[in-house]
Amino acid sequence: MKNILVTGGAGFIGSNFVRMALDEHPGCRVVNLDRLTYAGNLENLEGYLENGRHVFVRGDIRDEALVAGILEDHRIDWVVHFAAESHVDRSITGPRVFIDTNVSGTLTLLEAARKRGVEKFLQVSTDEVYGSLGREGRFTETTPLCPNSPYAASKAAADHLVGAFAHTYGLPCNITRCSNNYGPYQFPEKLIPLMIHNALRDRPLPVYGDGANVRDWIYVRDHCTAVWAVLARGLPGRVYNVGGCCEKPNIEVVRIILGHLGKPESLIRYVADRPGHDLRYAIDASRIMEELGWRPSVTFEQGMRATIDWYLRNDAWLSRVVSGDYQKYYETMYGQRQQEG
């Protein structure tokens, strides 16, 4: 039995990873540490909170005593570090919290993992640390880091800390750098759920600039299986790029959503571009494919249909998230459970 600490396991990617791990790997036990900020939602884990192989802990990754206690009390073998402030726009208007969480929080986890002697520390990072591409080429694991937003800079700093702990202390580490995720339970500040939410309510769909910025898209479940592959089989110290092999301009993604929902393109509103908006991201994922045998299993068309249909079936979830009412879920459901315990 592998005891796994998953940080940020009530967020979008983290909760999908927790679900995948418990569904597909009966030989693991998950301790889920999440502060439940605006993007962390226990409703994302409905049906799994009572699972005997899942323990939820509400707390901050910067809390040294809490983190050390979790690693010791639960005999943690692997640490999977998803927890992060992750929205570029928010980092532009308020960068300090990104340094506090993404850099200081990662350092706290690394120190605890080193002292505990964990078998594997996996830093879940982003392709944004590489900066921006022109019309040609793809990011490889040897592409120099050149972050262009406070968010990307905070993730690059955290990546460097992970590398330093591996080199200096011999901590067994891997880093994954993934392209844009989409799928169920994504907070509607990101492109796809925001556009779905607005289109369903016949509200304007704000598109930065001319919509020509290109991203490499990956269905979130495929990202989760890639993380597991690196956990289980990744070579010590390796960085692995993870991508869906699917580049799309933002405007094309928006039009696909409108078409699927039967909404008019007249809802599109072009707005002033955000500062320092990277033109294009594209991932070369050949290393993880060749070394670990991982492949994306979902095409963009399949993933988008599944994602849009999920939001249609879960419009009440979407409404609660947008209103902030989902934050009451912790107190009404988990808080009550704590009292009963």
C-alpha positions in Angstrom: 0.0 0.0 0.0 1.4 3.4 -1.1 0.5 6.3 1.2 0.3 9.4 -1.0 0.0 13.0 0.1 -1.9 15.0 -2.5 -1.7 18.8 -2.0 -4.5 20.8 -3.5 -6.6 17.7 -3.9 -9.9 19.6 -3.7 -9.1 21.8 -6.7 -9.7 21.1 -10.4 -6.8 18.9 -11.4 -6.1 17.6 -7.8 -9.6 16.3 -7.3 -9.6 14.6 -10.7 -6.3 13.0 -9.7 -7.7 11.8 -6.4 -10.7 10.3 -8.1 -8.5 8.6 -10.7 -6.1 7.2 -8.1 -8.8 5.8 -5.9 -10.7 4.4 -8.9 -7.8 2.8 -10.8 -5.1 2.0 -8.1 -6.5 0.0 -5.2 -3.1 -0.3 -3.7 -2.9 3.3 -2.7 -4.2 5.5 0.2 -4.6 9.2 -0.4 -4.2 12.0 2.2 -5.6 15.1 0.7 -4.4 18.5 2.0 -6.2 21.5 0.8 -6.8 25.0 2.2 -10.2 25.3 0.4 -9.6 28.7 -1.1 -12.0 30.0 -3.7 -10.8 27.3 -6.2 -10.9 24.4 -3.7 -14.3 22.7 -3.3 -15.2 19.6 -1.4 -18.1 19.1 -3.8 -15.5 18.1 -6.3 -14.9 15.0 -4.1 -18.5 13.9 -3.5 -18.7 10.1 -3.3 -15.0 9.9 -2.3 -15.0 11.7 1.1 -16.3 8.5 2.8 -13.8 6.3 1.0 -11.8 4.4 3.5 -8.6 5.0 1.5 -9.1 8.8 1.4 -8.4 11.2 4.3 -9.1 14.9 3.9 -7.2 17.5 5.9 -8.1 21.2 5.7 -4.9 23.2 6.0 -2.2 25.3 4.5 0.9 23.9 2.8 2.9 26.6 4.5 2.1 25.3 7.9 5.3 23.5 8.8 4.0 21.6 11.8 0.9 20.4 10.0 2.8 19.2 7.0 5.5 17.4 9.0 2.8 15.8 11.2 0.9 14.5 8.1 4.0 13.0 6.6 4.9 11.3 9.9 1.4 10.2 11.1 0.3 8.8 7.8 3.7 7.4 6.8 3.7 9.1 3.5 5.7 7.5 0.7 4.9 9.8 -2.2 4.1 13.6 -2.3 2.2 14.9 -5.3 2.2 18.7 -5.2 -0.7 20.2 -7.1 -1.5 23.1 -4.6 -0.9 26.5 -6.2 -2.4 29.8 -7.0 -2.8 29.3 -10.7 -4.6 32.1 -12.5 -2.4 34.4 -14.6 -4.8 37.3 -14.5 -5.0 37.2 -10.7 -1.2 37.1 -10.5 -1.0 40.3 -12.5 -3.3 42.2 -10.1 -2.0 40.6 -6.9 1.4 38.7 -7.3 2.4 38.4 -3.6 0.1 35.5 -2.7 1.6 33.6 -5.6 5.0 33.9 -4.1 3.7 33.0 -0.6 1.8 29.9 -1.8 3.7 28.7 -4.8 7.3 29.3 -3.6 7.2 29.4 0.2 4.6 26.6 0.3 6.7 24.4 -2.0 9.8 25.0 0.2 7.8 23.9 3.3 6.8 20.7 1.6 10.3 20.0 0.4 11.8 20.5 3.8 9.3 18.1 5.4 9.7 15.5 2.6 13.5 15.6 3.0 13.3 15.1 6.7 10.7 12.3 6.4 12.8 10.6 3.6 9.9 10.1 1.2 10.3 7.8 -1.8 9.2 10.4 -4.4 8.3 14.1 -4.5 6.5 15.1 -7.7 6.1 18.8 -8.5 3.2 19.4 -10.8 4.2 22.5 -12.8 3.2 24.2 -16.0 4.4 24.9 -19.6 4.1 28.6 -18.8 7.5 28.5 -17.1 9.0 28.3 -20.6 7.6 31.6 -21.8 6.2 32.2 -25.2 6.8 30.5 -28.6 6.6 32.0 -32.0 4.6 30.3 -34.8 7.0 27.3 -34.9 8.7 24.9 -32.5 7.7 23.2 -29.3 8.8 23.2 -25.7 11.1 20.4 -24.7 12.4 19.6 -21.2 15.7 21.4 -22.1 14.0 24.6 -23.2 15.4 27.4 -21.0 12.9 28.8 -18.4 11.6 32.2 -19.3 8.5 33.0 -17.3 6.5 36.1 -18.4 3.9 36.4 -15.7 4.1 36.5 -11.9 2.3 33.2 -11.8 4.8 31.6 -14.2 7.7 33.1 -12.3 6.4 31.7 -9.1 6.1 28.2 -10.6 9.6 28.5 -12.2 11.0 29.4 -8.8 9.3 26.4 -7.2 10.7 24.1 -9.9 14.2 25.4 -9.3 13.7 24.7 -5.5 12.7 21.1 -6.4 15.8 20.7 -8.6 18.0 22.2 -5.9 16.7 19.7 -3.3 17.3 16.8 -5.6 20.8 18.0 -6.4 21.9 19.1 -2.9 20.1 16.7 -0.6 19.4 13.7 -2.9 15.7 14.0 -2.5 14.0 11.7 -5.1 12.1 14.3 -7.3 10.4 14.6 -10.6 8.8 17.6 -12.2 5.9 17.5 -14.7 5.1 20.5 -16.9 1.7 20.2 -18.5 -0.2 22.2 -21.1 -3.7 23.7 -20.6 -6.1 21.3 -18.9 -9.8 21.2 -19.4 -12.6 18.9 -18.0 -15.0 18.5 -15.1 -14.8 20.6 -12.0 -12.7 23.4 -13.4 -13.3 26.8 -11.7 -15.0 29.2 -14.2 -12.2 31.8 -14.3 -10.4 29.7 -16.9 -11.3 30.0 -20.6 -13.5 26.9 -21.3 -15.7 26.9 -18.2 -16.0 30.7 -18.3 -17.2 30.5 -21.9 -19.6 27.7 -21.1 -21.1 29.5 -18.1 -21.6 32.8 -20.1 -22.9 31.1 -23.2 -25.5 29.1 -21.2 -26.8 32.4 -19.8 -26.6 34.3 -23.1 -23.9 36.7 -21.7 -21.0 38.2 -23.7 -18.0 35.9 -24.1 -14.9 38.0 -23.5 -12.0 37.0 -25.8 -8.6 38.7 -25.3 -7.1 40.5 -28.2 -8.0 38.9 -31.5 -8.3 35.4 -30.0 -5.3 34.1 -31.9 -3.3 33.0 -28.9 -2.6 29.3 -29.2 -2.6 26.7 -26.4 -1.9 23.0 -26.3 -5.0 21.4 -24.7 -5.2 18.2 -22.7 -8.2 16.5 -21.1 -7.6 16.5 -17.3 -8.0 12.7 -16.9 -5.1 12.2 -19.3 -3.0 14.6 -17.3 -3.7 12.6 -14.2 -2.7 9.3 -15.8 0.6 11.0 -16.9 1.3 12.1 -13.3 0.7 8.6 -12.1 3.1 7.2 -14.8 5.8 9.6 -13.5 5.1 8.7 -9.9 5.3 5.0 -10.6 8.0 4.8 -13.3 9.7 8.2 -13.7 13.5 8.2 -13.7 15.0 10.0 -10.7 15.5 13.7 -11.2 13.7 13.8 -14.6 11.5 16.5 -15.9 8.6 15.3 -18.1 6.5 17.5 -20.4 2.9 16.5 -20.6 0.7 17.6 -23.5 -2.4 16.6 -25.4 -0.8 17.1 -28.9 -3.6 19.5 -29.7 -2.9 23.1 -30.5 -5.9 25.4 -30.8 -6.3 29.2 -31.0 -8.5 30.5 -28.2 -11.1 31.8 -30.7 -11.5 28.4 -32.2 -12.1 26.9 -28.8 -14.8 29.5 -28.1 -16.5 28.8 -31.4 -16.6 25.1 -30.7 -18.3 25.8 -27.4 -20.9 28.0 -29.1 -21.5 25.5 -31.8 -22.0 22.7 -29.3 -24.5 24.8 -27.3 -26.3 26.1 -30.3 -25.5 29.7 -29.4 -24.7 32.5 -31.8 -21.2 33.9 -32.4 -22.6 37.3 -31.9 -22.0 36.7 -28.1 -18.3 37.0 -28.7 -16.8 40.2 -27.4 -13.2 41.0 -28.1 -11.6 42.8 -25.2 -8.2 44.5 -24.6 -5.5 42.0 -24.3 -4.0 41.3 -20.9 -0.4 42.5 -20.2 2.3 40.2 -21.4 0.0 37.7 -23.0 2.1 34.8 -24.4 1.4 34.1 -28.0 1.7 30.3 -28.2 2.4 27.3 -26.1 3.2 23.9 -27.6 4.5 20.8 -25.8 6.9 18.1 -27.1 5.8 15.2 -24.9 8.0 12.6 -26.7 10.1 11.9 -23.5 7.1 10.7 -21.4 5.7 8.7 -24.4 9.0 7.0 -25.2 10.3 6.4 -21.6 7.1 5.7 -19.8 4.7 4.5 -22.5 2.1 7.2 -21.7 -0.2 8.6 -24.4 -3.2 10.9 -24.3 -6.3 8.8 -24.7 -8.9 11.5 -25.4 -9.1 13.6 -28.6 -10.0 17.3 -28.2 -13.3 16.6 -29.9 -14.1 13.8 -27.5 -12.9 15.7 -24.4 -14.8 18.9 -25.3 -18.1 17.0 -25.8 -17.6 15.3 -22.5 -16.7 18.5 -20.7 -19.6 20.6 -22.1 -22.0 17.8 -21.4 -20.7 17.6 -17.8 -21.3 21.3 -17.3 -24.8 21.0 -18.7 -25.6 18.1 -16.3 -24.0 20.0 -13.4 -25.3 23.6 -13.9 -26.3 23.7 -10.2 -22.6 23.1 -9.3 -21.5 25.8 -11.7 -24.0 28.3 -10.2 -22.9 27.6 -6.6 -19.2 28.0 -7.6 -19.9 31.3 -9.3 -21.9 32.6 -6.4 -19.5 31.5 -3.8 -22.2 29.3 -2.1 -20.0 26.2 -2.6 -17.8 27.5 0.3 -20.7 26.7 2.6 -20.3 23.1 1.7 -17.3 22.6 4.0 -19.1 23.8 7.0 -22.4 22.1 6.3 -21.0 18.8 5.3 -17.4 18.3 6.5 -17.6 20.6 9.5 -20.6 18.7 10.8 -18.7 15.4 10.2 -15.8 16.8 12.3 -18.1 17.7 15.2 -19.7 14.2 15.1 -16.2 12.7 15.1 
